[in-house]
Amino acid sequence: MSAVLKLKTLNGRPILRGYEHVWSVILQLTRSGDSFTRHDVDQACCDPNDTTVTDYLRRLLKAGYLAEIGTSPGRHRRKVYRLVKRQDEAPRLRRDGSAAPVPVNQLLWNTMRRLLRDGFNARELAAFASTDETQVSEVSAASYLRRLDSAGYLLCIEPGRTRHPTKWRLKPSKDTGPKPPKILRTRAVYDPNTNEMHGEPIAEEVSS
C-alpha cells in the first residue's frame, strides 16, 4: 500500500523553480548588462539538483536569447553567458529552440477570464480555448475545472443534470492575474500571481 503524505507550505513564498523562475533570475542578474553563469542561476533556485536550469539555458542558447562568451576564471571554470534578447515574459521553447505552443492550461485560464460574466461548461470552455495550433479536449477542460473548483476558484451557476453539464464561472476575487494556477504533482493548486497554495497539498508515494 502506498503512503499518503501531507505537505505544509508557507503562503506568500514563491516556488523557486521552473523555467519562468529561471528566466526571472536571468533578468535580475543581467539588469545592468552583466554576464552570468549557470551557477549564478542555481544559487537563486530552491533545488540545486533540478535539471531545469541546464535544460532551459540550452534552449535559450539555441533560440538566440543567450550567447556563450567564454569561461569564468579560477579553479571552477564555468561557461559565461550574456543575455542577447530581453523580454518580460519567459520564452516558451522546445528543445531545439523553436517556439513552443501556448500550454493548454494557459489557454483555458485565458478563456475563463474572458468568460467571467457569462460562465461556461467544460465543453464550451474547451471549444473557446482551442486554437488553430492547439485543440483543447473536453476531458482536459473538465479536469482543470475540477482542480480549480476544489481549490475554491469557481462558482457553480448551474448544477449539472442529464445531458446538461455543470456550468461554472470564475469568481471575480480569483481572477488573480494572467498566469494560470498550476496543478502541482502534489495535486494542490499553486497560484503564481499571488504565490499562494490553495487546497490541502497531498502527495501520494508511488509504490514500486
C-alpha positions as CSV (number, residue, x, y, z in Angstrom):
1,M,0.0,0.0,0.0
2,S,1.3,3.4,-0.9
3,A,1.8,6.1,1.8
4,V,-0.1,9.4,1.7
5,L,2.0,12.4,2.8
6,K,0.6,15.7,3.9
7,L,2.8,18.6,2.9
8,K,3.0,22.0,4.5
9,T,3.8,25.2,2.7
10,L,4.0,28.9,3.7
11,N,1.8,31.1,1.6
12,G,3.5,34.1,0.2
13,R,6.7,32.3,-0.6
14,P,7.2,31.6,-4.3
15,I,8.3,28.2,-5.6
16,L,11.8,28.9,-6.8
17,R,12.0,26.6,-9.7
18,G,10.7,26.1,-13.2
19,Y,11.6,27.9,-16.4
20,E,9.6,31.0,-15.5
21,H,11.6,31.4,-12.3
22,V,14.9,30.7,-14.2
23,W,14.0,33.5,-16.7
24,S,13.2,35.9,-13.9
25,V,16.6,35.2,-12.3
26,I,18.4,35.8,-15.6
27,L,16.6,39.1,-16.0
28,Q,17.6,40.1,-12.5
29,L,21.3,39.0,-13.0
30,T,21.6,41.0,-16.2
31,R,19.6,44.1,-15.3
32,S,22.8,46.2,-15.5
33,G,24.2,44.4,-18.6
34,D,26.2,41.9,-16.5
35,S,27.0,38.4,-17.7
36,F,26.3,35.3,-15.6
37,T,27.0,31.6,-15.2
38,R,24.7,28.6,-14.6
39,H,26.0,28.5,-11.0
40,D,24.7,32.1,-10.5
41,V,21.2,31.0,-11.5
42,D,21.4,27.8,-9.4
43,Q,22.0,29.9,-6.3
44,A,18.6,31.6,-6.7
45,C,16.7,28.3,-7.1
46,C,15.4,26.1,-4.3
47,D,16.6,22.8,-5.7
48,P,20.2,22.6,-6.7
49,N,19.7,19.1,-8.2
50,D,16.9,20.4,-10.5
51,T,17.9,19.9,-14.2
52,T,15.5,22.7,-15.4
53,V,18.3,25.4,-15.3
54,T,20.7,23.4,-17.6
55,D,17.9,22.4,-19.9
56,Y,16.4,25.9,-20.2
57,L,19.8,27.6,-20.7
58,R,20.4,25.2,-23.6
59,R,17.1,26.0,-25.2
60,L,17.7,29.8,-24.8
61,L,21.1,29.4,-26.5
62,K,19.6,27.6,-29.4
63,A,16.9,30.2,-29.7
64,G,19.3,33.0,-29.7
65,Y,18.2,34.6,-26.4
66,L,21.7,33.9,-24.9
67,A,25.2,33.9,-26.2
68,E,28.1,32.0,-24.7
69,I,31.0,34.4,-24.3
70,G,33.7,32.5,-22.5
71,T,34.5,30.8,-19.2
72,S,34.9,32.2,-15.7
73,P,38.4,32.5,-14.2
74,G,39.6,30.5,-11.2
75,R,39.5,26.8,-10.2
76,H,35.9,26.3,-11.2
77,R,35.8,27.3,-14.8
78,R,32.2,27.8,-15.8
79,K,30.6,28.9,-19.0
80,V,29.7,32.5,-19.0
81,Y,26.5,33.8,-20.8
82,R,25.3,37.1,-22.0
83,L,21.6,37.9,-22.5
84,V,21.0,38.9,-26.1
85,K,17.2,39.3,-26.3
86,R,15.4,40.7,-23.3
87,Q,11.7,40.4,-22.7
88,D,9.4,40.3,-19.6
89,E,7.7,37.0,-20.4
90,A,9.7,33.8,-20.2
91,P,10.2,32.4,-23.7
92,R,8.4,29.0,-24.1
93,L,10.8,26.9,-26.2
94,R,11.1,23.4,-27.5
95,R,14.4,21.5,-27.1
96,D,15.5,22.6,-30.5
97,G,15.0,26.3,-29.6
98,S,11.8,26.7,-31.7
99,A,8.9,28.5,-30.1
100,A,6.5,26.1,-28.2
101,P,2.8,26.4,-28.4
102,V,0.8,28.1,-25.6
103,P,0.1,25.4,-22.9
104,V,-3.4,24.1,-22.6
105,N,-3.9,25.4,-19.0
106,Q,-2.9,28.9,-20.2
107,L,-5.5,28.7,-23.0
108,L,-8.1,27.5,-20.5
109,W,-7.3,30.2,-18.0
110,N,-7.3,33.0,-20.6
111,T,-10.7,31.8,-21.7
112,M,-12.1,31.6,-18.2
113,R,-11.1,35.2,-17.6
114,R,-12.8,36.3,-20.8
115,L,-16.0,34.5,-19.9
116,L,-16.1,35.9,-16.4
117,R,-19.6,37.2,-16.7
118,D,-21.3,34.6,-18.9
119,G,-20.0,31.4,-17.4
120,F,-19.2,28.1,-19.2
121,N,-19.3,24.3,-19.1
122,A,-16.4,22.1,-19.9
123,R,-17.4,21.6,-23.5
124,E,-17.8,25.3,-24.1
125,L,-14.6,26.1,-22.4
126,A,-12.7,23.6,-24.5
127,A,-14.2,24.9,-27.7
128,F,-13.5,28.6,-26.9
129,A,-10.0,27.8,-25.7
130,S,-8.9,25.8,-28.8
131,T,-6.7,27.5,-31.4
132,D,-5.6,26.6,-34.9
133,E,-2.4,25.3,-33.3
134,T,-3.8,23.6,-30.2
135,Q,-7.0,21.6,-29.9
136,V,-8.2,21.5,-26.3
137,S,-10.2,18.4,-25.3
138,E,-13.3,18.5,-23.2
139,V,-11.6,16.0,-20.9
140,S,-8.7,18.4,-20.3
141,A,-11.1,21.2,-19.6
142,A,-13.2,19.2,-17.2
143,S,-10.0,18.0,-15.3
144,Y,-8.7,21.6,-14.9
145,L,-12.2,22.8,-13.8
146,R,-12.4,20.0,-11.1
147,R,-9.0,21.1,-9.7
148,L,-9.9,24.8,-9.6
149,D,-13.3,24.1,-8.1
150,S,-11.7,22.0,-5.3
151,A,-9.3,25.0,-4.6
152,G,-12.2,27.5,-4.4
153,Y,-11.7,29.3,-7.7
154,L,-15.0,28.6,-9.3
155,L,-18.7,29.4,-8.7
156,C,-21.3,26.8,-9.8
157,I,-24.1,28.8,-11.5
158,E,-26.0,25.9,-12.9
159,P,-25.7,22.4,-11.4
160,G,-25.2,19.5,-13.9
161,R,-28.0,17.2,-14.8
162,T,-28.8,14.6,-17.6
163,R,-27.5,16.0,-20.9
164,H,-26.7,19.3,-19.2
165,P,-23.2,19.6,-17.9
166,T,-22.4,21.8,-14.9
167,K,-22.0,25.5,-15.7
168,W,-19.2,27.4,-13.9
169,R,-18.0,30.9,-13.6
170,L,-14.6,32.1,-12.3
171,K,-15.0,34.0,-9.1
172,P,-14.0,37.7,-9.6
173,S,-11.9,37.5,-6.5
174,K,-10.0,34.6,-8.0
175,D,-9.2,36.4,-11.2
176,T,-5.7,36.9,-9.8
177,G,-3.7,37.7,-12.9
178,P,-2.6,36.4,-16.3
179,K,-0.7,33.3,-15.2
180,P,-2.8,30.1,-14.9
181,P,-2.9,28.4,-11.5
182,K,-0.7,25.4,-11.7
183,I,-1.7,21.8,-10.8
184,L,1.3,20.6,-8.9
185,R,2.5,17.0,-8.6
186,T,1.1,17.2,-5.0
187,R,-2.3,17.6,-6.6
188,A,-2.7,21.0,-4.9
189,V,-3.2,24.3,-6.8
190,Y,-0.5,26.9,-6.8
191,D,-1.3,30.4,-8.0
192,P,1.9,32.1,-9.3
193,N,0.2,35.5,-9.3
194,T,-0.2,35.6,-5.5
195,N,2.4,33.0,-4.5
196,E,-0.3,31.1,-2.6
197,M,-1.2,27.4,-2.3
198,H,-4.9,26.6,-2.4
199,G,-6.4,23.4,-1.1
200,E,-4.6,20.9,1.1
201,P,-1.4,19.8,-0.6
202,I,-1.4,16.0,-0.6
203,A,1.3,13.8,-2.3
204,E,1.0,10.1,-2.8
205,E,4.0,8.0,-2.7
206,V,4.3,5.8,-5.8
207,S,4.6,2.2,-5.0
208,S,7.4,0.4,-6.7
